[in-house]
Amino acid sequence: MAVFDEGTKFRAMVDFPGNTGFVEVEFSVTNNPMDQTNPAPAVTALEIAQAISAKAVAKGYPPLVFRGPQAAADLNP
């Protein structure tokens, strides 16, 4: 699996079955713990990608596969 830096932008696009529409999503995540002695849990790009893809699938879209800029590496293959 590819390793992505904080703040990396990810993008996915998928057509709705029957080609009656499409959805395109772009996001980035940067975690910045304010308290180094008791840091808040990080929210990962993979968690976000899986949640967005699951929501799209629930609405009838195929799974969204997000890609980062590193040689078009898949985040959630």
C-alpha positions as CSV (number, residue, x, y, z in Angstrom):
1,M,0.0,0.0,0.0
2,A,1.3,3.5,-0.8
3,V,2.2,5.9,1.9
4,F,0.8,9.4,1.7
5,D,1.9,12.6,3.4
6,E,-0.4,14.7,5.6
7,G,-2.4,17.1,3.5
8,T,-2.2,15.0,0.3
9,K,-5.2,15.6,-1.9
10,F,-7.2,12.6,-3.0
11,R,-9.7,12.5,-5.9
12,A,-12.3,10.1,-7.1
13,M,-15.0,10.1,-9.8
14,V,-17.5,7.5,-10.8
15,D,-20.5,7.4,-13.2
16,F,-23.9,6.5,-12.0
17,P,-25.1,3.2,-13.6
18,G,-26.9,4.0,-16.9
19,N,-24.7,7.1,-17.3
20,T,-27.4,9.4,-15.9
21,G,-25.0,11.3,-13.7
22,F,-21.7,11.2,-11.9
23,V,-20.1,12.1,-8.6
24,E,-16.7,13.6,-8.1
25,V,-15.0,14.0,-4.7
26,E,-11.8,15.6,-3.6
27,F,-10.4,15.8,-0.1
28,S,-7.3,16.1,2.0
29,V,-6.7,15.5,5.7
30,T,-4.2,17.1,8.1
31,N,-4.1,16.0,11.7
32,N,-2.7,18.5,14.1
33,P,-2.6,17.3,17.7
34,M,-2.7,20.3,20.1
35,D,-1.6,18.3,23.1
36,Q,1.5,16.1,22.5
37,T,1.2,14.4,25.8
38,N,-2.4,13.2,25.2
39,P,-2.9,13.6,21.4
40,A,-6.4,13.3,19.9
41,P,-6.9,10.2,17.7
42,A,-5.9,10.8,14.1
43,V,-8.6,10.6,11.4
44,T,-6.9,8.9,8.4
45,A,-7.4,9.5,4.7
46,L,-8.3,5.8,4.3
47,E,-11.1,6.1,6.9
48,I,-12.6,9.0,5.1
49,A,-12.2,7.4,1.6
50,Q,-14.0,4.2,2.8
51,A,-16.8,6.2,4.5
52,I,-17.4,8.4,1.4
53,S,-17.3,5.3,-0.9
54,A,-19.7,3.4,1.4
55,K,-22.2,6.3,1.2
56,A,-22.0,6.5,-2.6
57,V,-22.5,2.7,-2.8
58,A,-25.6,3.0,-0.5
59,K,-27.0,5.4,-3.1
60,G,-26.5,3.1,-6.0
61,Y,-23.1,4.2,-7.3
62,P,-20.1,1.9,-7.9
63,P,-17.4,2.1,-5.2
64,L,-15.3,5.2,-5.4
65,V,-11.5,4.6,-5.6
66,F,-9.6,7.6,-4.4
67,R,-6.2,8.3,-6.0
68,G,-3.3,10.4,-4.7
69,P,-0.7,12.2,-6.8
70,Q,2.1,9.6,-6.2
71,A,2.0,7.8,-9.6
72,A,-1.8,7.8,-9.4
73,A,-1.6,5.4,-6.4
74,D,-4.9,4.1,-5.1
75,L,-5.7,4.9,-1.5
76,N,-8.6,2.4,-1.1
77,P,-8.1,-0.2,-3.9
